[in-house]
Amino acid sequence: MLLLALACKDGIAPDTAQDWEPELYCPGSEGCADASGALRAGASSVSLVPPCFESWEDVDGSGDWSKSADGWLDCGCDRICPDDEGWPGADEGEGDEVFQATWLAGFSNGHPAQGVADGVWARTLVLRQGDAAIAVVSADLVGFMNDDVKAIRDEAAARGLDVDHILVSSTHTHEGPDTVGLWGERIGKSGYQPEYVGWVREQMLSGIEAALADEREVAEARVGAVDVRTYHSERGSANVIRDTRDPVVVPYELGVLHLTDGSDQTIATVVHWGCHPETLANDNHLISSDFAHALRETVESGSTWDAYSREGVGGTAIYLQGMVGGMMTTLRLTTETPDGDDLSGATWDHTNAVGTLLGEMALDAIDASEAIEPELRFEHTEFKLPVDNIGFQAMFRIGVITRELHDYDPEATLDEDNLPRVVTDMDHLSLGDLELLSVPGELFPEAALGGYDGSLTGSPLYGIVTEGNPNPPKLENAPAGPYIADHMDAPHRWIVGLANDELGYMIPPFNFELHERNPYLDEADGHHYEETNSLGPETLPIVAEQAETLLSWNP
């Protein structure tokens, strides 16, 4: 009854659960009736580094951009100035006295890029079996909104691209361009640049086309996982990840899908792990995919330490983000390397060490993997979520976040009887022993796994509640299972976060606390930052019910 009530409230459910079906399901929907025969796959990687932006000089030595104290280099899209060696002549934007900035997302406003480090990418895997074909795109972006994902799907259909569905997940790097809008030059001014986001959509479509061109029969599909807790005897998983919000619940499995062709060449390796790529913190001004870069490089090309070196497996490595809410992070983390060095802080050495260690775990997971009988199946559904957060309401309405709102009167006062809603979606994909569920934001791991008994802290260094927390969560009010992952059947269960949308944190209602005087604008005592970046307390219950409905549906 709760399921039907929540669903009907948002105008998406039929009269009975038995009548409900996804908007798309393959096999079964028109055009993808059959999914028999051999599995085919193709992969690609395309750059998402902005083709045009200008750099700047830290004139006052503060380390931060200041419009009044610092100066940009008005050298145009190529960032090559007239006094630089090899200057090709003036290009677009050069000398026009307009700062063509790319605003980096994830930490603070007014954080323009100075250049490019390892870059940001869209990496695509196309899977096909019989009539059914899906493209899974992982983009090194802070998030990609549902309206833009739909625009990609519409354009793919218009071009006749031979895929039935497109799933776009963001790695949530905090060192890439703002594709959401919240991190512009100042609060209230959007960092979302339509020209750049339009170009990103084109790049993603080009990546899908390239993956389709790379498509070949899969000779062997293997799925594996490792327990990250076992890689450090004293720190456990805290060597590469920590949870900064109570209760401490850290997913411990790093999973892989490894696909090879008839020549025993790697087509793609998909790595699933959940952690904020933010090791470089707010001091970095170079475009980067953070630890995801070293992770993928290690899987593809191997690793080198003083203590040893290791070979990679080639092909295209794809990092799929997992559950990052609650909050899974590399900040304030100390990482011991195989050479015995302790690395910490917002440094490139620390960032690359975390990524390399995770990449080596992925290689271990490949070594321990088992061959599966791939049976491709996927379903897609749409639903609505209310926007309780008054800060988000304002950002939507003044255009900082470019998003269509539904089911409210924009001329009337916004209150509980007149709340705007956003349309979002969810995908379920099965491939034999691997099952994938997408969620449109940053899910708290405890919502999928439980762990309220202290069994998932991931490290002997941490208890379920941090000592000295002035406002600890009331664990006696924590929900009992089943949790989201309990509704999945396969041995390997992946929750893919920031998928087809970025709607902020999805917080268990028992632990959702707002500031008494400034709800959503300030955080309550006891580590409640995530509420300031959440749609509201109804988000997780609706998402959980939608997940249960989708996972339990059987054609």
C-alpha positions as CSV (number, residue, x, y, z in Angstrom):
1,M,0.0,0.0,0.0
2,L,2.9,2.4,0.8
3,L,4.3,1.7,-2.7
4,L,1.0,2.5,-4.4
5,A,0.5,5.6,-2.3
6,L,3.9,7.0,-3.1
7,A,3.7,6.1,-6.7
8,C,0.1,7.5,-7.2
9,K,1.2,10.7,-5.4
10,D,3.7,11.3,-8.1
11,G,1.3,10.4,-10.9
12,I,3.2,7.4,-12.3
13,A,1.5,4.3,-11.0
14,P,-1.4,2.3,-12.4
15,D,-4.3,1.2,-10.4
16,T,-2.7,-2.1,-9.4
17,A,0.9,-3.2,-9.1
18,Q,0.1,-6.1,-11.5
19,D,-0.7,-3.6,-14.3
20,W,2.5,-1.7,-13.9
21,E,5.2,-2.1,-16.5
22,P,8.4,-0.1,-17.3
23,E,8.4,2.4,-20.2
24,L,11.0,0.3,-21.9
25,Y,12.0,-3.3,-21.4
26,C,14.3,-5.4,-23.6
27,P,13.6,-8.1,-24.6
28,G,9.9,-7.4,-25.0
29,S,9.4,-3.8,-26.2
30,E,8.8,-3.0,-29.8
31,G,12.1,-3.2,-31.7
32,C,13.9,-5.3,-29.2
33,A,11.6,-8.4,-28.9
34,D,14.4,-11.0,-28.9
35,A,17.7,-11.2,-26.9
36,S,19.0,-14.5,-28.0
37,G,22.3,-15.4,-29.5
38,A,25.9,-14.3,-28.8
39,L,26.7,-11.3,-26.8
40,R,28.4,-8.5,-28.7
41,A,30.3,-5.5,-27.2
42,G,32.2,-2.4,-28.2
43,A,33.9,0.3,-26.3
44,S,35.3,3.8,-26.8
45,S,36.8,6.8,-25.0
46,V,36.4,10.5,-26.0
47,S,37.6,13.6,-24.4
48,L,35.3,16.0,-22.6
49,V,37.9,18.7,-22.0
50,P,36.3,22.0,-23.1
51,P,37.4,23.0,-26.6
52,C,37.5,26.6,-25.5
53,F,38.5,28.2,-22.3
54,E,41.0,30.8,-21.1
55,S,43.5,30.5,-18.2
56,W,44.4,33.0,-15.5
57,E,47.3,34.2,-13.3
58,D,47.3,34.1,-9.5
59,V,48.6,37.6,-9.2
60,D,48.0,38.1,-5.5
61,G,49.4,34.6,-4.6
62,S,46.3,33.6,-2.7
63,G,45.8,30.4,-4.5
64,D,42.2,31.4,-5.3
65,W,40.7,33.3,-8.2
66,S,39.8,36.9,-7.4
67,K,38.2,39.0,-10.1
68,S,39.5,42.2,-8.6
69,A,43.1,41.0,-7.7
70,D,43.9,38.4,-10.4
71,G,44.0,38.6,-14.1
72,W,43.0,36.2,-16.8
73,L,45.1,35.6,-19.9
74,D,43.0,36.9,-22.7
75,C,44.6,34.5,-25.2
76,G,41.6,32.8,-26.6
77,C,40.4,29.2,-26.8
78,D,43.8,27.7,-27.4
79,R,45.3,29.5,-24.3
80,I,48.4,30.4,-26.4
81,C,49.4,34.0,-25.9
82,P,51.2,36.2,-28.4
83,D,54.5,36.0,-26.4
84,D,54.3,32.2,-26.2
85,E,56.5,30.1,-28.4
86,G,54.5,28.7,-31.4
87,W,51.8,31.3,-31.2
88,P,49.6,30.5,-34.2
89,G,47.9,33.9,-34.3
90,A,44.8,35.2,-32.7
91,D,42.0,32.7,-32.3
92,E,38.4,32.8,-31.0
93,G,38.1,35.0,-28.0
94,E,41.6,36.3,-28.0
95,G,41.9,40.0,-27.0
96,D,38.2,40.5,-26.6
97,E,38.4,41.5,-22.9
98,V,35.9,38.8,-22.0
99,F,37.0,36.0,-19.7
100,Q,36.1,32.7,-21.4
101,A,36.2,30.7,-18.1
102,T,35.4,27.1,-17.3
103,W,34.1,26.9,-13.8
104,L,35.2,23.8,-11.9
105,A,32.4,22.0,-10.0
106,G,32.1,20.4,-6.7
107,F,33.6,22.6,-4.0
108,S,33.1,26.4,-4.2
109,N,31.9,29.1,-6.5
110,G,34.4,31.2,-8.5
111,H,36.8,28.4,-9.2
112,P,38.0,28.7,-12.8
113,A,40.3,26.2,-14.5
114,Q,43.8,27.2,-15.3
115,G,44.6,24.3,-17.6
116,V,44.4,20.5,-18.1
117,A,46.0,17.8,-16.1
118,D,44.9,14.3,-17.0
119,G,41.6,15.5,-18.5
120,V,38.1,14.3,-18.4
121,W,36.4,11.6,-20.6
122,A,33.3,9.9,-21.7
123,R,33.8,6.2,-21.8
124,T,31.2,4.0,-23.5
125,L,30.3,0.3,-23.5
126,V,27.7,-1.0,-25.9
127,L,26.2,-4.3,-25.2
128,R,24.1,-6.2,-27.7
129,Q,22.4,-9.6,-27.7
130,G,19.8,-10.4,-30.4
131,D,17.6,-7.3,-30.9
132,A,18.5,-5.7,-27.5
133,A,21.2,-3.1,-27.4
134,I,22.2,-0.7,-24.6
135,A,24.9,2.0,-24.4
136,V,26.4,2.7,-21.0
137,V,28.3,5.9,-20.8
138,S,30.5,6.9,-17.9
139,A,31.4,10.6,-17.9
140,D,34.0,12.4,-15.8
141,L,31.5,15.1,-14.8
142,V,30.1,16.3,-11.5
143,G,26.7,15.3,-12.8
144,F,24.6,15.3,-15.9
145,M,21.0,16.3,-15.6
146,N,18.1,14.3,-16.9
147,D,17.0,16.8,-19.5
148,D,20.4,16.6,-21.1
149,V,20.4,12.8,-21.0
150,K,17.0,12.8,-22.7
151,A,18.4,15.1,-25.4
152,I,21.1,12.6,-26.1
153,R,18.6,9.8,-26.3
154,D,16.4,11.8,-28.7
155,E,19.3,12.8,-30.9
156,A,20.5,9.2,-31.0
157,A,17.1,8.1,-32.2
158,A,16.9,10.9,-34.8
159,R,20.3,9.8,-36.2
160,G,19.2,6.2,-36.2
161,L,21.9,4.9,-33.9
162,D,21.4,1.2,-33.4
163,V,20.8,1.2,-29.6
164,D,17.5,0.7,-27.7
165,H,18.6,2.7,-24.7
166,I,21.3,5.0,-23.3
167,L,22.4,5.1,-19.7
168,V,24.7,8.0,-18.7
169,S,26.4,7.9,-15.3
170,S,28.8,10.6,-14.0
171,T,31.9,9.8,-12.0
172,H,31.2,12.9,-10.0
173,T,34.8,14.3,-10.3
174,H,35.2,17.6,-8.4
175,E,37.9,18.7,-10.8
176,G,35.8,19.0,-14.0
177,P,33.6,21.6,-15.7
178,D,30.3,22.6,-14.0
179,T,27.5,20.8,-15.9
180,V,24.9,21.3,-13.2
181,G,25.0,25.0,-12.6
182,L,25.7,25.4,-8.9
183,W,29.4,26.3,-9.1
184,G,29.5,29.4,-11.3
185,E,31.4,32.6,-10.8
186,R,29.4,33.5,-7.7
187,I,26.4,32.2,-5.8
188,G,23.3,32.9,-7.9
189,K,25.1,32.8,-11.2
190,S,25.1,29.6,-13.1
191,G,28.2,27.8,-14.1
192,Y,26.2,25.7,-16.7
193,Q,27.4,26.7,-20.1
194,P,24.9,25.6,-22.8
195,E,27.4,25.6,-25.6
196,Y,29.8,23.4,-23.7
197,V,27.0,21.0,-22.5
198,G,25.7,20.8,-26.1
199,W,29.3,19.9,-27.2
200,V,29.4,17.3,-24.5
201,R,26.3,15.7,-25.8
202,E,27.8,15.6,-29.3
203,Q,31.0,14.0,-27.8
204,M,28.9,11.4,-26.0
205,L,27.0,10.6,-29.2
206,S,30.4,10.3,-31.1
207,G,31.5,8.0,-28.3
208,I,28.5,5.8,-28.8
209,E,29.1,5.7,-32.6
210,A,32.7,4.7,-32.0
211,A,31.7,2.0,-29.6
212,L,29.2,0.7,-32.2
213,A,32.0,0.7,-34.8
214,D,34.1,-1.3,-32.3
215,E,31.4,-3.9,-31.7
216,R,32.5,-7.5,-31.8
217,E,31.4,-10.9,-30.5
218,V,32.3,-11.5,-26.9
219,A,34.2,-14.8,-26.5
220,E,34.2,-14.6,-22.7
221,A,32.4,-12.4,-20.2
222,R,33.8,-12.6,-16.7
223,V,32.6,-11.0,-13.4
224,G,34.5,-10.7,-10.2
225,A,34.9,-8.8,-7.0
226,V,37.4,-8.2,-4.2
227,D,37.0,-7.2,-0.6
228,V,38.7,-3.8,-0.2
229,R,38.9,-4.3,3.6
230,T,41.5,-7.1,3.2
231,Y,44.1,-4.9,1.5
232,H,45.5,-3.3,4.6
233,S,45.9,-5.2,7.9
234,E,45.5,-2.1,10.1
235,R,43.4,0.3,8.2
236,G,41.2,-2.0,6.2
237,S,39.3,-0.1,3.5
238,A,40.3,3.2,5.3
239,N,43.5,3.1,3.3
240,V,41.6,4.2,0.2
241,I,38.2,5.5,1.4
242,R,36.5,6.9,4.5
243,D,32.9,7.7,5.6
244,T,32.7,11.2,7.1
245,R,29.1,11.0,8.3
246,D,27.6,8.8,10.9
247,P,26.5,6.0,10.9
248,V,29.7,4.7,9.3
249,V,28.7,2.3,6.5
250,V,31.3,1.7,3.8
251,P,30.6,-0.7,0.9
252,Y,33.5,-3.1,0.7
253,E,33.2,-4.8,-2.7
254,L,35.0,-3.5,-5.8
255,G,33.6,-5.3,-8.8
256,V,34.6,-5.8,-12.4
257,L,33.1,-6.9,-15.7
258,H,35.8,-8.1,-18.1
259,L,35.0,-8.7,-21.7
260,T,37.3,-10.3,-24.2
261,D,37.0,-11.2,-27.9
262,G,37.9,-14.3,-29.9
263,S,41.6,-13.2,-30.1
264,D,41.7,-13.0,-26.3
265,Q,42.0,-9.2,-26.5
266,T,40.2,-7.1,-23.9
267,I,37.3,-5.2,-25.3
268,A,36.5,-3.5,-22.0
269,T,36.9,-3.7,-18.3
270,V,34.1,-2.0,-16.3
271,V,35.1,-1.2,-12.7
272,H,32.4,-0.5,-10.1
273,W,33.4,1.3,-6.9
274,G,31.7,4.1,-4.9
275,C,33.8,7.1,-3.7
276,H,33.9,10.9,-4.3
277,P,36.7,11.7,-6.8
278,E,37.8,14.8,-4.8
279,T,41.3,13.9,-3.5
280,L,42.8,17.1,-5.1
281,A,40.3,19.2,-3.1
282,N,39.7,22.9,-3.7
283,D,43.3,23.9,-4.2
284,N,43.5,22.3,-7.6
285,H,42.8,24.4,-10.7
286,L,43.6,21.9,-13.4
287,I,40.9,19.8,-15.1
288,S,41.2,16.2,-13.9
289,S,39.3,13.0,-13.4
290,D,41.0,12.7,-10.0
291,F,41.7,9.1,-8.8
292,A,39.6,7.6,-11.7
293,H,42.4,8.5,-14.1
294,A,45.0,6.4,-12.3
295,L,42.5,3.6,-11.7
296,R,41.8,3.3,-15.4
297,E,45.4,3.7,-16.5
298,T,46.4,0.9,-14.1
299,V,43.8,-1.5,-15.5
300,E,44.7,-0.7,-19.1
301,S,48.5,-0.3,-18.8
302,G,49.6,-1.6,-15.4
303,S,51.4,0.0,-12.5
304,T,55.0,0.6,-11.3
305,W,56.2,1.0,-7.8
306,D,59.8,0.7,-6.4
307,A,58.6,-2.6,-4.8
308,Y,57.2,-4.2,-8.0
309,S,55.5,-3.5,-11.3
310,R,52.4,-5.0,-12.8
311,E,50.9,-5.4,-16.3
312,G,47.5,-4.2,-17.3
313,V,45.0,-6.0,-19.5
314,G,44.6,-3.4,-22.3
315,G,41.3,-2.5,-23.9
316,T,39.1,0.3,-22.6
317,A,38.7,0.7,-18.8
318,I,35.5,2.3,-17.6
319,Y,34.9,3.5,-14.1
320,L,31.2,3.3,-13.0
321,Q,30.5,5.3,-9.9
322,G,28.7,3.6,-7.0
323,M,27.1,4.9,-3.8
324,V,28.9,8.0,-2.7
325,G,26.4,9.5,-0.2
326,G,26.9,9.6,3.5
327,M,29.8,10.5,2.6
328,M,32.3,8.3,0.8
329,T,35.4,10.3,0.2
330,T,39.2,10.3,0.0
331,L,39.5,13.6,1.8
332,R,41.3,13.6,5.2
333,L,42.6,10.2,4.3
334,T,46.1,8.7,4.7
335,T,47.1,6.1,2.2
336,E,50.0,3.7,2.6
337,T,51.7,2.7,-0.7
338,P,53.3,-0.7,-1.5
339,D,56.7,1.2,-1.1
340,G,55.8,1.9,2.5
341,D,55.1,5.7,2.0
342,D,52.2,7.3,3.8
343,L,50.6,9.8,1.5
344,S,47.9,12.3,2.5
345,G,46.5,15.7,1.5
346,A,45.4,17.2,-1.8
347,T,48.5,16.1,-3.8
348,W,48.9,14.5,-7.2
349,D,51.0,11.7,-5.6
350,H,48.2,10.9,-3.1
351,T,45.5,11.0,-5.8
352,N,47.4,8.8,-8.2
353,A,48.3,6.4,-5.4
354,V,44.7,5.9,-4.4
355,G,43.7,5.3,-8.1
356,T,46.6,2.9,-8.7
357,L,45.8,0.8,-5.6
358,L,42.1,0.7,-6.7
359,G,43.2,-0.3,-10.2
360,E,45.4,-3.1,-8.9
361,M,42.4,-4.3,-6.9
362,A,40.4,-4.3,-10.1
363,L,43.2,-6.5,-11.7
364,D,42.9,-8.8,-8.8
365,A,39.2,-9.0,-9.3
366,I,39.8,-10.0,-12.9
367,D,42.2,-12.7,-11.8
368,A,39.6,-14.0,-9.4
369,S,36.6,-13.6,-11.8
370,E,34.4,-16.4,-13.1
371,A,33.0,-16.8,-16.6
372,I,29.3,-16.1,-16.9
373,E,26.6,-17.0,-19.3
374,P,25.5,-13.6,-20.4
375,E,21.8,-13.1,-20.8
376,L,21.2,-9.4,-21.5
377,R,18.1,-7.8,-20.2
378,F,17.3,-4.2,-19.2
379,E,14.3,-2.1,-18.1
380,H,13.7,1.7,-17.9
381,T,11.2,3.7,-15.9
382,E,10.5,7.3,-15.2
383,F,9.1,8.9,-12.0
384,K,8.8,12.3,-10.2
385,L,10.4,13.6,-7.1
386,P,9.3,16.6,-5.0
387,V,11.7,19.5,-4.4
388,D,11.4,20.4,-0.7
389,N,14.8,22.1,-0.6
390,I,14.2,25.9,-0.6
391,G,17.7,26.5,-1.9
392,F,17.1,24.2,-4.8
393,Q,13.7,25.8,-5.4
394,A,15.4,29.1,-5.8
395,M,18.2,27.8,-8.0
396,F,15.7,26.1,-10.3
397,R,13.5,29.2,-10.5
398,I,16.2,31.7,-11.3
399,G,17.9,29.5,-13.8
400,V,21.1,28.6,-11.9
401,I,20.0,25.0,-12.5
402,T,18.5,24.6,-15.9
403,R,15.6,22.2,-15.3
404,E,12.0,21.8,-16.1
405,L,9.7,21.7,-13.1
406,H,6.3,20.0,-12.9
407,D,3.0,19.9,-11.0
408,Y,3.0,23.3,-9.3
409,D,1.7,26.8,-9.7
410,P,4.7,29.0,-10.2
411,E,2.6,32.1,-9.4
412,A,1.6,30.8,-6.0
413,T,3.6,30.5,-2.8
414,L,5.6,27.3,-2.7
415,D,4.6,25.2,0.3
416,E,3.8,21.6,1.1
417,D,0.6,21.9,-1.0
418,N,2.4,23.5,-3.9
419,L,5.7,21.7,-4.4
420,P,7.5,21.6,-7.7
421,R,8.6,18.2,-8.9
422,V,11.3,17.0,-11.3
423,V,11.1,14.1,-13.6
424,T,13.9,11.6,-13.4
425,D,14.4,7.9,-14.2
426,M,15.9,4.6,-13.2
427,D,17.4,1.6,-15.2
428,H,17.8,-2.0,-14.3
429,L,20.3,-4.1,-16.3
430,S,21.0,-7.9,-16.0
431,L,23.8,-9.8,-17.6
432,G,23.8,-13.3,-16.2
433,D,25.4,-13.2,-12.7
434,L,25.7,-9.4,-12.8
435,E,22.8,-7.1,-12.0
436,L,23.0,-3.3,-12.2
437,L,20.5,-0.7,-10.8
438,S,20.9,3.0,-11.5
439,V,19.9,5.7,-9.1
440,P,19.7,9.4,-10.0
441,G,21.9,10.9,-7.4
442,E,24.1,10.2,-4.4
443,L,22.7,7.3,-2.5
444,F,23.6,6.6,1.2
445,P,25.1,3.0,1.2
446,E,23.1,2.1,4.3
447,A,19.9,2.5,2.2
448,A,21.1,-0.3,-0.1
449,L,23.0,-2.5,2.3
450,G,21.9,-1.8,5.9
451,G,25.0,-2.1,8.2
452,Y,23.4,-0.4,11.2
453,D,24.8,-3.1,13.4
454,G,28.3,-1.8,12.8
455,S,29.3,-4.7,10.5
456,L,30.2,-2.4,7.5
457,T,32.5,0.2,9.0
458,G,35.2,-1.2,6.8
459,S,38.0,-0.5,9.2
460,P,39.0,-1.3,12.8
461,L,39.8,2.5,13.1
462,Y,36.1,3.4,13.0
463,G,33.0,2.6,15.0
464,I,29.5,2.9,13.7
465,V,29.2,6.3,15.4
466,T,32.1,8.8,15.7
467,E,33.2,9.5,19.2
468,G,32.3,13.0,20.2
469,N,29.5,13.5,17.7
470,P,27.3,16.1,19.3
471,N,24.2,14.9,17.6
472,P,24.6,11.2,16.8
473,P,22.0,9.3,14.6
474,K,19.4,7.5,16.6
475,L,20.2,4.0,15.5
476,E,17.3,2.6,17.4
477,N,15.1,4.3,14.7
478,A,17.0,2.9,11.8
479,P,14.9,0.8,9.4
480,A,15.1,-2.9,9.3
481,G,15.6,-4.7,6.0
482,P,15.0,-5.6,3.3
483,Y,17.2,-2.9,1.8
484,I,17.5,-1.9,-1.8
485,A,20.2,-4.5,-2.7
486,D,18.1,-7.2,-1.0
487,H,15.7,-7.0,-3.9
488,M,18.4,-7.9,-6.4
489,D,18.9,-11.6,-7.2
490,A,22.3,-11.9,-8.9
491,P,25.5,-12.8,-7.0
492,H,27.1,-9.5,-8.2
493,R,24.9,-6.5,-7.4
494,W,25.9,-3.0,-8.6
495,I,24.2,0.2,-7.5
496,V,25.3,2.8,-10.0
497,G,25.0,6.3,-8.7
498,L,24.6,9.7,-10.4
499,A,23.0,7.8,-13.3
500,N,20.9,9.7,-15.8
501,D,20.7,12.6,-13.4
502,E,22.2,14.4,-10.4
503,L,19.6,15.1,-7.7
504,G,21.9,15.3,-4.7
505,Y,21.9,13.2,-1.6
506,M,19.4,10.4,-0.9
507,I,19.2,10.3,2.9
508,P,17.4,7.8,5.2
509,P,14.5,9.7,6.7
510,F,15.3,8.6,10.3
511,N,18.6,10.5,10.0
512,F,17.4,13.5,8.0
513,E,17.8,16.6,10.1
514,L,17.4,20.2,9.2
515,H,18.8,23.3,10.8
516,E,16.1,24.8,13.1
517,R,16.3,28.4,11.9
518,N,17.7,28.1,8.3
519,P,16.6,24.7,7.0
520,Y,18.5,23.6,3.9
521,L,20.6,26.7,3.9
522,D,22.7,25.8,7.0
523,E,23.4,22.3,8.3
524,A,22.2,20.9,11.6
525,D,24.7,19.9,14.3
526,G,26.3,16.5,14.0
527,H,27.4,16.2,10.4
528,H,24.3,17.0,8.5
529,Y,25.8,18.7,5.5
530,E,24.1,16.4,3.0
531,E,20.6,17.7,3.8
532,T,21.7,21.1,2.3
533,N,22.2,19.3,-1.0
534,S,19.2,17.0,-1.0
535,L,15.8,17.5,-2.7
536,G,14.2,16.5,0.7
537,P,13.2,13.7,3.1
538,E,10.8,12.1,0.6
539,T,13.6,11.4,-2.0
540,L,14.9,8.2,-0.6
541,P,11.6,6.5,0.2
542,I,10.3,7.2,-3.3
543,V,13.5,6.1,-4.9
544,A,13.6,2.9,-2.8
545,E,10.0,2.1,-3.7
546,Q,10.6,2.7,-7.4
547,A,13.7,0.4,-7.2
548,E,11.7,-2.4,-5.5
549,T,8.9,-2.1,-8.1
550,L,11.4,-2.2,-11.0
551,L,13.5,-5.0,-9.5
552,S,10.4,-7.2,-8.8
553,W,8.8,-6.7,-12.2
554,N,8.9,-9.7,-14.5
555,P,7.7,-9.7,-18.1
